[in-house]
Amino acid sequence: MSELCRFGAVSIYMYQNDHGPVHFHVRYQGRQVSVELATLQITQGDLPAPIRRQVLRWARHRESELERAWQQVSAYERPDTIAPLD
């Protein structure tokens, strides 16, 4: 597991050799959520609405960086850190 970004109590990460489609994982106060990158749909788990909006807004602004991170973890490389939104 590689942490890509942290903002507040939210942690965004990806696993090496994970299954498709391209997605990322979110941890928030004991919750674990999966988000498909192409659709920004939560495919597993749930988040409180304000946190969900914050995560999805971040992902929309960081889509290309998330795609790159997926390529890196798929090649067993350590992904680049992705900045939170200002």
PyMOL Python script that loads the backbone (N, CA, C, O; Angstrom):
from pymol import cmd

cmd.read_pdbstr("""\
ATOM      1  N   MET A   1       0.853  -1.176   0.000  1.00  0.00           N
ATOM      2  CA  MET A   1       0.000   0.000   0.000  1.00  0.00           C
ATOM      3  C   MET A   1       0.894   1.234   0.000  1.00  0.00           C
ATOM      4  O   MET A   1       1.865   1.311   0.753  1.00  0.00           O
ATOM      5  N   SER A   2       0.563   2.176  -0.835  1.00  0.00           N
ATOM      6  CA  SER A   2       1.305   3.432  -0.910  1.00  0.00           C
ATOM      7  C   SER A   2       0.347   4.591  -0.696  1.00  0.00           C
ATOM      8  O   SER A   2      -0.631   4.750  -1.426  1.00  0.00           O
ATOM      9  N   GLU A   3       0.641   5.398   0.315  1.00  0.00           N
ATOM     10  CA  GLU A   3      -0.174   6.590   0.538  1.00  0.00           C
ATOM     11  C   GLU A   3       0.209   7.640  -0.497  1.00  0.00           C
ATOM     12  O   GLU A   3       1.385   7.954  -0.682  1.00  0.00           O
ATOM     13  N   LEU A   4      -0.800   8.172  -1.163  1.00  0.00           N
ATOM     14  CA  LEU A   4      -0.586   9.188  -2.191  1.00  0.00           C
ATOM     15  C   LEU A   4      -0.763  10.596  -1.654  1.00  0.00           C
ATOM     16  O   LEU A   4      -0.046  11.514  -2.049  1.00  0.00           O
ATOM     17  N   CYS A   5      -1.725  10.763  -0.750  1.00  0.00           N
ATOM     18  CA  CYS A   5      -2.066  12.096  -0.260  1.00  0.00           C
ATOM     19  C   CYS A   5      -2.772  11.970   1.079  1.00  0.00           C
ATOM     20  O   CYS A   5      -3.422  10.965   1.368  1.00  0.00           O
ATOM     21  N   ARG A   6      -2.631  13.004   1.886  1.00  0.00           N
ATOM     22  CA  ARG A   6      -3.356  13.081   3.147  1.00  0.00           C
ATOM     23  C   ARG A   6      -3.832  14.515   3.317  1.00  0.00           C
ATOM     24  O   ARG A   6      -3.060  15.462   3.164  1.00  0.00           O
ATOM     25  N   PHE A   7      -5.112  14.662   3.634  1.00  0.00           N
ATOM     26  CA  PHE A   7      -5.636  15.985   3.982  1.00  0.00           C
ATOM     27  C   PHE A   7      -6.633  15.798   5.106  1.00  0.00           C
ATOM     28  O   PHE A   7      -7.608  15.056   4.986  1.00  0.00           O
ATOM     29  N   GLY A   8      -6.364  16.494   6.211  1.00  0.00           N
ATOM     30  CA  GLY A   8      -7.184  16.295   7.404  1.00  0.00           C
ATOM     31  C   GLY A   8      -7.097  14.848   7.844  1.00  0.00           C
ATOM     32  O   GLY A   8      -6.005  14.293   7.962  1.00  0.00           O
ATOM     33  N   ALA A   9      -8.244  14.235   8.087  1.00  0.00           N
ATOM     34  CA  ALA A   9      -8.305  12.832   8.510  1.00  0.00           C
ATOM     35  C   ALA A   9      -8.435  11.876   7.328  1.00  0.00           C
ATOM     36  O   ALA A   9      -8.630  10.676   7.523  1.00  0.00           O
ATOM     37  N   VAL A  10      -8.328  12.392   6.110  1.00  0.00           N
ATOM     38  CA  VAL A  10      -8.492  11.591   4.892  1.00  0.00           C
ATOM     39  C   VAL A  10      -7.121  11.142   4.383  1.00  0.00           C
ATOM     40  O   VAL A  10      -6.195  11.944   4.266  1.00  0.00           O
ATOM     41  N   SER A  11      -7.012   9.855   4.086  1.00  0.00           N
ATOM     42  CA  SER A  11      -5.804   9.298   3.489  1.00  0.00           C
ATOM     43  C   SER A  11      -6.182   8.634   2.171  1.00  0.00           C
ATOM     44  O   SER A  11      -7.118   7.837   2.116  1.00  0.00           O
ATOM     45  N   ILE A  12      -5.449   8.965   1.109  1.00  0.00           N
ATOM     46  CA  ILE A  12      -5.684   8.407  -0.224  1.00  0.00           C
ATOM     47  C   ILE A  12      -4.515   7.480  -0.540  1.00  0.00           C
ATOM     48  O   ILE A  12      -3.356   7.851  -0.353  1.00  0.00           O
ATOM     49  N   TYR A  13      -4.817   6.282  -1.017  1.00  0.00           N
ATOM     50  CA  TYR A  13      -3.737   5.347  -1.309  1.00  0.00           C
ATOM     51  C   TYR A  13      -4.108   4.394  -2.436  1.00  0.00           C
ATOM     52  O   TYR A  13      -5.263   4.311  -2.853  1.00  0.00           O
ATOM     53  N   MET A  14      -3.083   3.667  -2.924  1.00  0.00           N
ATOM     54  CA  MET A  14      -3.249   2.619  -3.936  1.00  0.00           C
ATOM     55  C   MET A  14      -2.418   1.420  -3.511  1.00  0.00           C
ATOM     56  O   MET A  14      -1.413   1.553  -2.814  1.00  0.00           O
ATOM     57  N   TYR A  15      -2.860   0.251  -3.946  1.00  0.00           N
ATOM     58  CA  TYR A  15      -2.122  -0.990  -3.720  1.00  0.00           C
ATOM     59  C   TYR A  15      -1.364  -1.371  -4.978  1.00  0.00           C
ATOM     60  O   TYR A  15      -1.843  -1.152  -6.091  1.00  0.00           O
ATOM     61  N   GLN A  16      -0.173  -1.946  -4.798  1.00  0.00           N
ATOM     62  CA  GLN A  16       0.545  -2.507  -5.937  1.00  0.00           C
ATOM     63  C   GLN A  16      -0.170  -3.765  -6.394  1.00  0.00           C
ATOM     64  O   GLN A  16      -0.746  -4.494  -5.586  1.00  0.00           O
ATOM     65  N   ASN A  17      -0.130  -4.012  -7.692  1.00  0.00           N
ATOM     66  CA  ASN A  17      -0.715  -5.213  -8.289  1.00  0.00           C
ATOM     67  C   ASN A  17      -2.199  -5.353  -7.953  1.00  0.00           C
ATOM     68  O   ASN A  17      -2.686  -6.468  -7.767  1.00  0.00           O
ATOM     69  N   ASP A  18      -2.913  -4.248  -7.875  1.00  0.00           N
ATOM     70  CA  ASP A  18      -4.349  -4.272  -7.579  1.00  0.00           C
ATOM     71  C   ASP A  18      -5.122  -4.560  -8.869  1.00  0.00           C
ATOM     72  O   ASP A  18      -4.605  -4.356  -9.967  1.00  0.00           O
ATOM     73  N   HIS A  19      -6.332  -5.024  -8.732  1.00  0.00           N
ATOM     74  CA  HIS A  19      -7.202  -5.342  -9.866  1.00  0.00           C
ATOM     75  C   HIS A  19      -7.702  -4.060 -10.532  1.00  0.00           C
ATOM     76  O   HIS A  19      -7.722  -2.999  -9.907  1.00  0.00           O
ATOM     77  N   GLY A  20      -8.102  -4.160 -11.796  1.00  0.00           N
ATOM     78  CA  GLY A  20      -8.744  -3.040 -12.481  1.00  0.00           C
ATOM     79  C   GLY A  20     -10.208  -3.018 -12.137  1.00  0.00           C
ATOM     80  O   GLY A  20     -10.689  -3.944 -11.483  1.00  0.00           O
ATOM     81  N   PRO A  21     -10.927  -2.021 -12.541  1.00  0.00           N
ATOM     82  CA  PRO A  21     -10.490  -0.831 -13.258  1.00  0.00           C
ATOM     83  C   PRO A  21      -9.655   0.092 -12.364  1.00  0.00           C
ATOM     84  O   PRO A  21      -9.547  -0.121 -11.157  1.00  0.00           O
ATOM     85  N   VAL A  22      -9.073   1.115 -12.983  1.00  0.00           N
ATOM     86  CA  VAL A  22      -8.243   2.066 -12.241  1.00  0.00           C
ATOM     87  C   VAL A  22      -9.072   2.670 -11.113  1.00  0.00           C
ATOM     88  O   VAL A  22     -10.167   3.186 -11.339  1.00  0.00           O
ATOM     89  N   HIS A  23      -8.541   2.599  -9.908  1.00  0.00           N
ATOM     90  CA  HIS A  23      -9.259   3.115  -8.743  1.00  0.00           C
ATOM     91  C   HIS A  23      -8.262   3.495  -7.657  1.00  0.00           C
ATOM     92  O   HIS A  23      -7.078   3.165  -7.728  1.00  0.00           O
ATOM     93  N   PHE A  24      -8.768   4.191  -6.662  1.00  0.00           N
ATOM     94  CA  PHE A  24      -7.961   4.502  -5.489  1.00  0.00           C
ATOM     95  C   PHE A  24      -8.796   4.211  -4.256  1.00  0.00           C
ATOM     96  O   PHE A  24     -10.014   4.050  -4.323  1.00  0.00           O
ATOM     97  N   HIS A  25      -8.105   4.149  -3.135  1.00  0.00           N
ATOM     98  CA  HIS A  25      -8.751   3.837  -1.869  1.00  0.00           C
ATOM     99  C   HIS A  25      -8.685   5.055  -0.958  1.00  0.00           C
ATOM    100  O   HIS A  25      -7.754   5.857  -1.026  1.00  0.00           O
ATOM    101  N   VAL A  26      -9.685   5.173  -0.115  1.00  0.00           N
ATOM    102  CA  VAL A  26      -9.778   6.273   0.842  1.00  0.00           C
ATOM    103  C   VAL A  26      -9.964   5.671   2.224  1.00  0.00           C
ATOM    104  O   VAL A  26     -10.761   4.752   2.412  1.00  0.00           O
ATOM    105  N   ARG A  27      -9.230   6.193   3.180  1.00  0.00           N
ATOM    106  CA  ARG A  27      -9.458   5.854   4.583  1.00  0.00           C
ATOM    107  C   ARG A  27      -9.873   7.133   5.298  1.00  0.00           C
ATOM    108  O   ARG A  27      -9.268   8.192   5.134  1.00  0.00           O
ATOM    109  N   TYR A  28     -10.914   6.995   6.085  1.00  0.00           N
ATOM    110  CA  TYR A  28     -11.406   8.138   6.845  1.00  0.00           C
ATOM    111  C   TYR A  28     -12.085   7.621   8.103  1.00  0.00           C
ATOM    112  O   TYR A  28     -13.108   6.941   8.024  1.00  0.00           O
ATOM    113  N   GLN A  29     -11.529   7.935   9.249  1.00  0.00           N
ATOM    114  CA  GLN A  29     -12.097   7.586  10.552  1.00  0.00           C
ATOM    115  C   GLN A  29     -12.599   6.141  10.604  1.00  0.00           C
ATOM    116  O   GLN A  29     -13.745   5.884  10.974  1.00  0.00           O
ATOM    117  N   GLY A  30     -11.735   5.214  10.232  1.00  0.00           N
ATOM    118  CA  GLY A  30     -12.068   3.797  10.290  1.00  0.00           C
ATOM    119  C   GLY A  30     -12.837   3.270   9.090  1.00  0.00           C
ATOM    120  O   GLY A  30     -13.044   2.062   8.977  1.00  0.00           O
ATOM    121  N   ARG A  31     -13.254   4.133   8.211  1.00  0.00           N
ATOM    122  CA  ARG A  31     -13.965   3.707   6.992  1.00  0.00           C
ATOM    123  C   ARG A  31     -12.955   3.480   5.881  1.00  0.00           C
ATOM    124  O   ARG A  31     -11.942   4.173   5.791  1.00  0.00           O
ATOM    125  N   GLN A  32     -13.246   2.496   5.036  1.00  0.00           N
ATOM    126  CA  GLN A  32     -12.419   2.231   3.863  1.00  0.00           C
ATOM    127  C   GLN A  32     -13.317   2.227   2.638  1.00  0.00           C
ATOM    128  O   GLN A  32     -14.331   1.531   2.595  1.00  0.00           O
ATOM    129  N   VAL A  33     -12.932   3.008   1.651  1.00  0.00           N
ATOM    130  CA  VAL A  33     -13.761   3.234   0.472  1.00  0.00           C
ATOM    131  C   VAL A  33     -12.900   3.054  -0.779  1.00  0.00           C
ATOM    132  O   VAL A  33     -11.715   3.388  -0.771  1.00  0.00           O
ATOM    133  N   SER A  34     -13.491   2.528  -1.846  1.00  0.00           N
ATOM    134  CA  SER A  34     -12.838   2.449  -3.156  1.00  0.00           C
ATOM    135  C   SER A  34     -13.572   3.374  -4.116  1.00  0.00           C
ATOM    136  O   SER A  34     -14.801   3.433  -4.121  1.00  0.00           O
ATOM    137  N   VAL A  35     -12.802   4.097  -4.931  1.00  0.00           N
ATOM    138  CA  VAL A  35     -13.373   5.037  -5.894  1.00  0.00           C
ATOM    139  C   VAL A  35     -12.794   4.734  -7.275  1.00  0.00           C
ATOM    140  O   VAL A  35     -11.577   4.745  -7.458  1.00  0.00           O
ATOM    141  N   GLU A  36     -13.664   4.466  -8.240  1.00  0.00           N
ATOM    142  CA  GLU A  36     -13.228   4.236  -9.618  1.00  0.00           C
ATOM    143  C   GLU A  36     -12.864   5.581 -10.237  1.00  0.00           C
ATOM    144  O   GLU A  36     -13.643   6.532 -10.173  1.00  0.00           O
ATOM    145  N   LEU A  37     -11.689   5.654 -10.831  1.00  0.00           N
ATOM    146  CA  LEU A  37     -11.202   6.933 -11.335  1.00  0.00           C
ATOM    147  C   LEU A  37     -11.974   7.430 -12.557  1.00  0.00           C
ATOM    148  O   LEU A  37     -12.259   8.624 -12.650  1.00  0.00           O
ATOM    149  N   ALA A  38     -12.314   6.562 -13.478  1.00  0.00           N
ATOM    150  CA  ALA A  38     -12.978   6.992 -14.720  1.00  0.00           C
ATOM    151  C   ALA A  38     -14.336   7.632 -14.467  1.00  0.00           C
ATOM    152  O   ALA A  38     -14.721   8.572 -15.163  1.00  0.00           O
ATOM    153  N   THR A  39     -15.058   7.128 -13.479  1.00  0.00           N
ATOM    154  CA  THR A  39     -16.416   7.608 -13.217  1.00  0.00           C
ATOM    155  C   THR A  39     -16.543   8.408 -11.929  1.00  0.00           C
ATOM    156  O   THR A  39     -17.551   9.078 -11.703  1.00  0.00           O
ATOM    157  N   LEU A  40     -15.523   8.337 -11.091  1.00  0.00           N
ATOM    158  CA  LEU A  40     -15.547   8.913  -9.743  1.00  0.00           C
ATOM    159  C   LEU A  40     -16.737   8.387  -8.931  1.00  0.00           C
ATOM    160  O   LEU A  40     -17.322   9.102  -8.118  1.00  0.00           O
ATOM    161  N   GLN A  41     -17.067   7.145  -9.172  1.00  0.00           N
ATOM    162  CA  GLN A  41     -18.117   6.474  -8.406  1.00  0.00           C
ATOM    163  C   GLN A  41     -17.480   5.699  -7.261  1.00  0.00           C
ATOM    164  O   GLN A  41     -16.457   5.037  -7.438  1.00  0.00           O
ATOM    165  N   ILE A  42     -18.095   5.787  -6.091  1.00  0.00           N
ATOM    166  CA  ILE A  42     -17.662   4.956  -4.973  1.00  0.00           C
ATOM    167  C   ILE A  42     -18.179   3.555  -5.245  1.00  0.00           C
ATOM    168  O   ILE A  42     -19.385   3.340  -5.370  1.00  0.00           O
ATOM    169  N   THR A  43     -17.260   2.604  -5.337  1.00  0.00           N
ATOM    170  CA  THR A  43     -17.634   1.234  -5.671  1.00  0.00           C
ATOM    171  C   THR A  43     -17.670   0.325  -4.457  1.00  0.00           C
ATOM    172  O   THR A  43     -18.185  -0.791  -4.519  1.00  0.00           O
ATOM    173  N   GLN A  44     -17.122   0.806  -3.358  1.00  0.00           N
ATOM    174  CA  GLN A  44     -17.150   0.022  -2.127  1.00  0.00           C
ATOM    175  C   GLN A  44     -17.075   0.984  -0.951  1.00  0.00           C
ATOM    176  O   GLN A  44     -16.249   1.896  -0.939  1.00  0.00           O
ATOM    177  N   GLY A  45     -17.935   0.780   0.030  1.00  0.00           N
ATOM    178  CA  GLY A  45     -17.919   1.604   1.226  1.00  0.00           C
ATOM    179  C   GLY A  45     -18.738   2.869   1.066  1.00  0.00           C
ATOM    180  O   GLY A  45     -19.436   3.059   0.070  1.00  0.00           O
ATOM    181  N   ASP A  46     -18.640   3.733   2.071  1.00  0.00           N
ATOM    182  CA  ASP A  46     -19.400   4.979   2.083  1.00  0.00           C
ATOM    183  C   ASP A  46     -18.661   6.003   2.930  1.00  0.00           C
ATOM    184  O   ASP A  46     -17.941   5.651   3.865  1.00  0.00           O
ATOM    185  N   LEU A  47     -18.845   7.255   2.596  1.00  0.00           N
ATOM    186  CA  LEU A  47     -18.270   8.375   3.337  1.00  0.00           C
ATOM    187  C   LEU A  47     -19.369   9.363   3.671  1.00  0.00           C
ATOM    188  O   LEU A  47     -20.365   9.441   2.953  1.00  0.00           O
ATOM    189  N   PRO A  48     -19.207  10.125   4.757  1.00  0.00           N
ATOM    190  CA  PRO A  48     -20.149  11.214   5.013  1.00  0.00           C
ATOM    191  C   PRO A  48     -20.141  12.181   3.824  1.00  0.00           C
ATOM    192  O   PRO A  48     -19.099  12.395   3.204  1.00  0.00           O
ATOM    193  N   ALA A  49     -21.276  12.752   3.514  1.00  0.00           N
ATOM    194  CA  ALA A  49     -21.430  13.598   2.326  1.00  0.00           C
ATOM    195  C   ALA A  49     -20.370  14.698   2.204  1.00  0.00           C
ATOM    196  O   ALA A  49     -19.821  14.867   1.115  1.00  0.00           O
ATOM    197  N   PRO A  50     -20.052  15.455   3.264  1.00  0.00           N
ATOM    198  CA  PRO A  50     -19.046  16.519   3.094  1.00  0.00           C
ATOM    199  C   PRO A  50     -17.662  15.964   2.740  1.00  0.00           C
ATOM    200  O   PRO A  50     -16.933  16.568   1.953  1.00  0.00           O
ATOM    201  N   ILE A  51     -17.307  14.833   3.314  1.00  0.00           N
ATOM    202  CA  ILE A  51     -16.013  14.214   3.025  1.00  0.00           C
ATOM    203  C   ILE A  51     -16.019  13.637   1.617  1.00  0.00           C
ATOM    204  O   ILE A  51     -15.028  13.755   0.897  1.00  0.00           O
ATOM    205  N   ARG A  52     -17.119  13.016   1.218  1.00  0.00           N
ATOM    206  CA  ARG A  52     -17.242  12.476  -0.139  1.00  0.00           C
ATOM    207  C   ARG A  52     -17.053  13.598  -1.164  1.00  0.00           C
ATOM    208  O   ARG A  52     -16.318  13.426  -2.137  1.00  0.00           O
ATOM    209  N   ARG A  53     -17.699  14.728  -0.959  1.00  0.00           N
ATOM    210  CA  ARG A  53     -17.557  15.861  -1.887  1.00  0.00           C
ATOM    211  C   ARG A  53     -16.104  16.344  -1.945  1.00  0.00           C
ATOM    212  O   ARG A  53     -15.583  16.643  -3.019  1.00  0.00           O
ATOM    213  N   GLN A  54     -15.467  16.415  -0.789  1.00  0.00           N
ATOM    214  CA  GLN A  54     -14.075  16.867  -0.725  1.00  0.00           C
ATOM    215  C   GLN A  54     -13.150  15.899  -1.483  1.00  0.00           C
ATOM    216  O   GLN A  54     -12.289  16.334  -2.247  1.00  0.00           O
ATOM    217  N   VAL A  55     -13.329  14.603  -1.269  1.00  0.00           N
ATOM    218  CA  VAL A  55     -12.500  13.596  -1.942  1.00  0.00           C
ATOM    219  C   VAL A  55     -12.721  13.638  -3.450  1.00  0.00           C
ATOM    220  O   VAL A  55     -11.758  13.613  -4.216  1.00  0.00           O
ATOM    221  N   LEU A  56     -13.967  13.700  -3.878  1.00  0.00           N
ATOM    222  CA  LEU A  56     -14.255  13.699  -5.314  1.00  0.00           C
ATOM    223  C   LEU A  56     -13.772  14.983  -5.989  1.00  0.00           C
ATOM    224  O   LEU A  56     -13.318  14.944  -7.132  1.00  0.00           O
ATOM    225  N   ARG A  57     -13.864  16.102  -5.305  1.00  0.00           N
ATOM    226  CA  ARG A  57     -13.332  17.365  -5.838  1.00  0.00           C
ATOM    227  C   ARG A  57     -11.815  17.248  -6.014  1.00  0.00           C
ATOM    228  O   ARG A  57     -11.267  17.638  -7.044  1.00  0.00           O
ATOM    229  N   TRP A  58     -11.149  16.705  -4.990  1.00  0.00           N
ATOM    230  CA  TRP A  58      -9.707  16.490  -5.068  1.00  0.00           C
ATOM    231  C   TRP A  58      -9.370  15.592  -6.264  1.00  0.00           C
ATOM    232  O   TRP A  58      -8.463  15.902  -7.037  1.00  0.00           O
ATOM    233  N   ALA A  59     -10.094  14.487  -6.413  1.00  0.00           N
ATOM    234  CA  ALA A  59      -9.816  13.529  -7.490  1.00  0.00           C
ATOM    235  C   ALA A  59     -10.027  14.151  -8.873  1.00  0.00           C
ATOM    236  O   ALA A  59      -9.258  13.879  -9.794  1.00  0.00           O
ATOM    237  N   ARG A  60     -11.059  14.979  -9.026  1.00  0.00           N
ATOM    238  CA  ARG A  60     -11.287  15.648 -10.319  1.00  0.00           C
ATOM    239  C   ARG A  60     -10.091  16.529 -10.694  1.00  0.00           C
ATOM    240  O   ARG A  60      -9.692  16.584 -11.857  1.00  0.00           O
ATOM    241  N   HIS A  61      -9.526  17.213  -9.702  1.00  0.00           N
ATOM    242  CA  HIS A  61      -8.394  18.105  -9.953  1.00  0.00           C
ATOM    243  C   HIS A  61      -7.066  17.359 -10.080  1.00  0.00           C
ATOM    244  O   HIS A  61      -6.082  17.924 -10.557  1.00  0.00           O
ATOM    245  N   ARG A  62      -7.033  16.117  -9.665  1.00  0.00           N
ATOM    246  CA  ARG A  62      -5.777  15.345  -9.655  1.00  0.00           C
ATOM    247  C   ARG A  62      -5.855  14.097 -10.541  1.00  0.00           C
ATOM    248  O   ARG A  62      -5.088  13.154 -10.350  1.00  0.00           O
ATOM    249  N   GLU A  63      -6.769  14.090 -11.497  1.00  0.00           N
ATOM    250  CA  GLU A  63      -7.010  12.890 -12.304  1.00  0.00           C
ATOM    251  C   GLU A  63      -5.751  12.389 -13.012  1.00  0.00           C
ATOM    252  O   GLU A  63      -5.454  11.196 -12.960  1.00  0.00           O
ATOM    253  N   SER A  64      -5.016  13.271 -13.664  1.00  0.00           N
ATOM    254  CA  SER A  64      -3.827  12.820 -14.397  1.00  0.00           C
ATOM    255  C   SER A  64      -2.762  12.284 -13.443  1.00  0.00           C
ATOM    256  O   SER A  64      -2.060  11.328 -13.772  1.00  0.00           O
ATOM    257  N   GLU A  65      -2.641  12.885 -12.281  1.00  0.00           N
ATOM    258  CA  GLU A  65      -1.675  12.402 -11.291  1.00  0.00           C
ATOM    259  C   GLU A  65      -2.090  11.038 -10.738  1.00  0.00           C
ATOM    260  O   GLU A  65      -1.238  10.193 -10.465  1.00  0.00           O
ATOM    261  N   LEU A  66      -3.388  10.824 -10.573  1.00  0.00           N
ATOM    262  CA  LEU A  66      -3.877   9.522 -10.124  1.00  0.00           C
ATOM    263  C   LEU A  66      -3.647   8.453 -11.190  1.00  0.00           C
ATOM    264  O   LEU A  66      -3.292   7.321 -10.864  1.00  0.00           O
ATOM    265  N   GLU A  67      -3.846   8.803 -12.460  1.00  0.00           N
ATOM    266  CA  GLU A  67      -3.560   7.866 -13.561  1.00  0.00           C
ATOM    267  C   GLU A  67      -2.085   7.472 -13.539  1.00  0.00           C
ATOM    268  O   GLU A  67      -1.741   6.299 -13.677  1.00  0.00           O
ATOM    269  N   ARG A  68      -1.229   8.460 -13.365  1.00  0.00           N
ATOM    270  CA  ARG A  68       0.219   8.201 -13.303  1.00  0.00           C
ATOM    271  C   ARG A  68       0.549   7.311 -12.109  1.00  0.00           C
ATOM    272  O   ARG A  68       1.345   6.381 -12.238  1.00  0.00           O
ATOM    273  N   ALA A  69      -0.038   7.574 -10.973  1.00  0.00           N
ATOM    274  CA  ALA A  69       0.208   6.753  -9.784  1.00  0.00           C
ATOM    275  C   ALA A  69      -0.204   5.304 -10.037  1.00  0.00           C
ATOM    276  O   ALA A  69       0.488   4.379  -9.610  1.00  0.00           O
ATOM    277  N   TRP A  70      -1.337   5.100 -10.736  1.00  0.00           N
ATOM    278  CA  TRP A  70      -1.780   3.740 -11.063  1.00  0.00           C
ATOM    279  C   TRP A  70      -0.729   3.037 -11.929  1.00  0.00           C
ATOM    280  O   TRP A  70      -0.411   1.870 -11.702  1.00  0.00           O
ATOM    281  N   GLN A  71      -0.198   3.753 -12.916  1.00  0.00           N
ATOM    282  CA  GLN A  71       0.847   3.173 -13.767  1.00  0.00           C
ATOM    283  C   GLN A  71       2.073   2.806 -12.938  1.00  0.00           C
ATOM    284  O   GLN A  71       2.679   1.755 -13.149  1.00  0.00           O
ATOM    285  N   GLN A  72       2.431   3.662 -12.007  1.00  0.00           N
ATOM    286  CA  GLN A  72       3.601   3.405 -11.172  1.00  0.00           C
ATOM    287  C   GLN A  72       3.394   2.187 -10.274  1.00  0.00           C
ATOM    288  O   GLN A  72       4.255   1.309 -10.219  1.00  0.00           O
ATOM    289  N   VAL A  73       2.269   2.123  -9.573  1.00  0.00           N
ATOM    290  CA  VAL A  73       2.062   0.972  -8.676  1.00  0.00           C
ATOM    291  C   VAL A  73       1.882  -0.315  -9.470  1.00  0.00           C
ATOM    292  O   VAL A  73       2.248  -1.387  -8.990  1.00  0.00           O
ATOM    293  N   SER A  74       1.325  -0.230 -10.672  1.00  0.00           N
ATOM    294  CA  SER A  74       1.178  -1.415 -11.520  1.00  0.00           C
ATOM    295  C   SER A  74       2.536  -1.951 -11.964  1.00  0.00           C
ATOM    296  O   SER A  74       2.678  -3.143 -12.235  1.00  0.00           O
ATOM    297  N   ALA A  75       3.533  -1.068 -12.039  1.00  0.00           N
ATOM    298  CA  ALA A  75       4.896  -1.454 -12.403  1.00  0.00           C
ATOM    299  C   ALA A  75       5.750  -1.702 -11.155  1.00  0.00           C
ATOM    300  O   ALA A  75       6.975  -1.785 -11.244  1.00  0.00           O
ATOM    301  N   TYR A  76       5.104  -1.819 -10.003  1.00  0.00           N
ATOM    302  CA  TYR A  76       5.783  -2.047  -8.718  1.00  0.00           C
ATOM    303  C   TYR A  76       6.764  -0.933  -8.377  1.00  0.00           C
ATOM    304  O   TYR A  76       7.786  -1.171  -7.734  1.00  0.00           O
ATOM    305  N   GLU A  77       6.449   0.272  -8.805  1.00  0.00           N
ATOM    306  CA  GLU A  77       7.240   1.447  -8.458  1.00  0.00           C
ATOM    307  C   GLU A  77       6.517   2.204  -7.354  1.00  0.00           C
ATOM    308  O   GLU A  77       5.300   2.104  -7.203  1.00  0.00           O
ATOM    309  N   ARG A  78       7.282   2.954  -6.597  1.00  0.00           N
ATOM    310  CA  ARG A  78       6.671   3.805  -5.582  1.00  0.00           C
ATOM    311  C   ARG A  78       6.051   5.007  -6.293  1.00  0.00           C
ATOM    312  O   ARG A  78       6.743   5.703  -7.036  1.00  0.00           O
ATOM    313  N   PRO A  79       4.759   5.262  -6.079  1.00  0.00           N
ATOM    314  CA  PRO A  79       4.115   6.386  -6.777  1.00  0.00           C
ATOM    315  C   PRO A  79       4.544   7.729  -6.202  1.00  0.00           C
ATOM    316  O   PRO A  79       4.933   7.842  -5.040  1.00  0.00           O
ATOM    317  N   ASP A  80       4.458   8.728  -7.046  1.00  0.00           N
ATOM    318  CA  ASP A  80       4.727  10.091  -6.600  1.00  0.00           C
ATOM    319  C   ASP A  80       3.649  10.522  -5.613  1.00  0.00           C
ATOM    320  O   ASP A  80       2.497  10.100  -5.706  1.00  0.00           O
ATOM    321  N   THR A  81       4.040  11.362  -4.677  1.00  0.00           N
ATOM    322  CA  THR A  81       3.075  11.956  -3.758  1.00  0.00           C
ATOM    323  C   THR A  81       2.227  12.961  -4.535  1.00  0.00           C
ATOM    324  O   THR A  81       2.730  13.656  -5.419  1.00  0.00           O
ATOM    325  N   ILE A  82       0.947  13.032  -4.202  1.00  0.00           N
ATOM    326  CA  ILE A  82       0.027  13.962  -4.859  1.00  0.00           C
ATOM    327  C   ILE A  82      -0.406  15.006  -3.827  1.00  0.00           C
ATOM    328  O   ILE A  82      -0.793  14.661  -2.710  1.00  0.00           O
ATOM    329  N   ALA A  83      -0.340  16.250  -4.199  1.00  0.00           N
ATOM    330  CA  ALA A  83      -0.653  17.337  -3.270  1.00  0.00           C
ATOM    331  C   ALA A  83      -2.153  17.429  -2.991  1.00  0.00           C
ATOM    332  O   ALA A  83      -2.974  17.141  -3.862  1.00  0.00           O
ATOM    333  N   PRO A  84      -2.498  17.831  -1.775  1.00  0.00           N
ATOM    334  CA  PRO A  84      -3.908  18.143  -1.502  1.00  0.00           C
ATOM    335  C   PRO A  84      -4.278  19.439  -2.216  1.00  0.00           C
ATOM    336  O   PRO A  84      -3.409  20.141  -2.733  1.00  0.00           O
ATOM    337  N   LEU A  85      -5.559  19.750  -2.239  1.00  0.00           N
ATOM    338  CA  LEU A  85      -5.994  21.030  -2.800  1.00  0.00           C
ATOM    339  C   LEU A  85      -5.672  22.135  -1.811  1.00  0.00           C
ATOM    340  O   LEU A  85      -5.618  21.903  -0.603  1.00  0.00           O
ATOM    341  N   ASP A  86      -5.460  23.330  -2.324  1.00  0.00           N
ATOM    342  CA  ASP A  86      -5.173  24.481  -1.450  1.00  0.00           C
ATOM    343  C   ASP A  86      -6.403  24.917  -0.714  1.00  0.00           C
ATOM    344  O   ASP A  86      -6.351  25.869   0.066  1.00  0.00           O
TER     345      ASP A  86
END
""", "prot")
cmd.dss("prot")
cmd.show_as("cartoon", "prot")
cmd.util.cbc("prot")
cmd.orient("prot")
